[in-house]
Amino acid sequence: MQALSSSIPLEKLISKQVRLWSVRERIRRMSQQPTEDPWDVAYVTISRTAGSKGSQVALEIARKLGWQVYGREIVDYIARTAKVRSSVVESFDEKRRSEIQSWIQTAIDRHALGHDRYLHHLLQVLLTIAEHGRAVIIGRGAHLVLPPERGVRVLITAPLETRVNNLVEEHGLSRSEARKQVEQRDSERERWLRHFFKAEANDPTCFDLVLNTGTWRVEEAAEIVIRALEVRLGKPRPQVAVPQTEEVDLTPTVQD
């Protein structure tokens, strides 16, 4: 699930990931180690303005760490599909599911959010993914609700003209169409976050890092995020000997 692919059913990808989670959970319970490695339960959230190469940065972070990427399409699909959502939530024992429910209530109360059913399911999915760790989560307000001490919350942006140029180069759009796409996607993101979280999309106080890909290359931005995660967790990144994820194609879409 390092990436999305229209040729592979999302339910199949998610089912595979749930099985991997279950194996890791059994190993964790059987382990005699007194403390858990903080990297095993760490996460990165990536928010991005349209055309800023945010998805490319997310993929590069995941590649360097051997983690999974959860795009907004995957998160949305789990939140809206009862059968899949149940399998994801049940990947924990009752005690940890109860802890997640308590954190959901805390998040709702802290942000004065309504009890919309979709929002409740979304928070459940985001917290479950983060609790399993080793995840790069793109969008869907994850930076607003996940426990900050276990991850790094990042906003990827760039000057407007840079973002327009990126879409022209990557998707073969005209400049006028690229500018229209950037403005439309930015507006949709802003409306979505205001509606569900009553938050401003680019409020810098909601993030740990704001990176400008107009001045940082994708590889450099990814490295900065990982270094910040090392500082937060107080421990160097683990060595990644072999890829831990199945290679699945993700072609960045026009909002990236």
N, C-alpha and C positions, 0 to 999 in steps of 0.2 A: 504493500500500500504506500510505497514511497511516492507514488504518483498515480494520477487518475488515467484511466483508459476507457474509451467508449466501447472497446471490443471485449472487455472483461467485465462481467456483471458486478456491480458494487456489492451485492449481497455475498457473492463468492469471496471477494477480497476481504470483506469485513469478517466473514465466518473464519477465514484462515487466520486473521489477526486475533480473533477471540481465542482460537485454539492455542496460538502462541502465548497469549496472555495467561491462559490456564496452566500451561506447562511452567511458565515462569513463576506463577503463584504457588504451584505445588513445590517447586524447588525452594522458593523463599520460605515456605512453612516448614520444610524439612531441614533447612539450613541451621547449623549450630552457631552461626555467626551472631554475636550479641547485637551488632548494629548493622543497619542497611546502608549500602553505599549510596551517598546522595545522588550520584549520577544515574542510579537505577530508577529514581522517582523524579527526575528533573524534566523540565519542558522549556520550550521557547515558543512565544506567540509572535506572529508576524502580522502586523497591520500594514496596509500599503495604499498609497494613492495610485490612481490609474496610470499605467505606463512607467512606473518607477522600478520595475524589475524585482518587485517584492517576492514573487513566486520563485524566480531564479535564485534569489538569496536563500529562501527557505530550503530549496532543493540542495543547494551547496552545503548548507549547515548539516542537513540530514546525511549527505554523502560523506562528509568529513567525520561524523560521529557514528555512522551506521544506524541512524534512527529512522522513524517513520514520519512521513508528511501527511497531515490531515487537512486537505483543502476544505473550503467552505461547502463545496458540493457534497463531500463525504459526511461532514458533520450534520448538514441539513438533512441528508438522506436518512441517517440513523435517527435523528430527532423526530422525523415525521413518519417513520415506518415502525409500527408497534412490534412486529416479530423480531426485527433486527435489533431494535432498541432493547428489548427484553434480554436478548442473548448477550448484548454488550454489558448491561447493568448487572446481570447475574454472573459475570465473570469474577465477582468478588464474593466473599462470604457475607453472611448477614450482618456481622459487626461492622465491616467496612462499608457496606451499603448504607447502614444507618448513619455512619459518620458523614458520608456524602450527602445524605438527605439533610443532616444538620447544617452542613456548610451551605447547601442550597438556600435554606431558610435564612441563614446569616447574610448571604449575598443579596437576597430579595429585600430583607429589612434594611441593609446598609445602603442600598441604592434606591430605596422607596419604590421598588418595582411592583407592578401589578401581578396577579396570580394567573396570568394567561397560560393556558395549557401548553402551547408550543414553547413558550419561554421556559417553563418548568422542565420540559423534556430536553430543551437545548442545554440548560445548565447541568442537568443530569449527565448528558453525553460529554460535555466539556470537562466536567470534574472527573468522570470515569477515565477518560483518555489521559488527563493530567496525572491522576492517581497511579495509573500503570506506568507513567513516565516514558522517557526516551521518545518524546514526541515533539514535532514541530507543527504547531496549529496555526493555520492561516485564517485570519478574520473571525467573523461571527461573535465579536465582543469578548473573546476569550481573555484579553488583557484586562478586562474590567472585573472579572469574577474569580480568577484563579489565585490561589495563595501565592503572594509575591516572593516569599522567602525560598521557594523551590524552583524558580525559573527566572527568565529574563524576558521582559515585554518590550517589543521593538516596533517602532514605526519606520517604515522605509518610504522615502519620498525623494523628490527631485524638483528642480525648477520646471515650470509649465512647458517651456520650449523644449527642454530635454526630454520630457515625457512624450510630447507630441512627436519629436524626432524618433524616439524609440519605437513608437507604433508604426510610423512610416516605414522604418527599416525592417521591423520584424514581421509586419503583416501586409506590407505592400499597399497601405492606404494612402490616399491623397492627404495633403496637410489639413485641408478643411475637414475631411472625414475623421482624421485622427484627433483633431482638436475637439470635434463634436463628441467622439467616443470618450475622451478624457473627461470632459465636462459632465457628460451624462453619467458615467460610472462614479465619478466623485460625488455627484449629487445623490445618486441612489444609495451609496454607502453612508453619506451623512444622514439621509432621511431614515434609513434602517436603524442606525444606532440611536438616533433621537427617539424613534418610536418604541424600541424595545428596552433601551437602557437609559433613556433621558440623558444622553451624553453627547458631547461634541467629538466628532470623529478624529480630529487632529490636535486635541488638547495635549500639549507636551507633558503635563503633570501626571497623565495616566500611563506614561511609558517610562522605562528605565533607560532606553536608548532611542534617539532619533537619528537615523543615518541618511545622508544625502548621496544617492547613487549618481548624482551629477559630478561628484568629486571622488567617490569611492567606487572602485570596480566591484563586481558581484563577489569575486573571491575574497577581496579585502574586507568587504562588509560582513561576509560570513565569518571570517576569522576574528573580527572585532567582537561579534556577538558571542562566539565561543570563548574568547578571552574573558569577557564580562561574566559569562557563566562560571568559568573557573574561579574568578574572584568571589562571586556570590556563594558558591558551594564550598569554597576553601580547600579545593583539591584539584590537581591537574586532570585534564581530560583522560579518559581511559584510552588505551591503544586499541585501534580497530584493525584486527588482523584480516578478517574476511567480511564481505558484505553481509549484513544481517537481514536484508530486505530483498524481496523478489523484485527484479527490474521490471517496472511497468511504466509505459510512456506517459509523460505529462507534457503536453504542448502548452506553453503559457498562453493564456487567452488575452483578449484585448484590454481587460481591466488591469493587467499586470504592469 
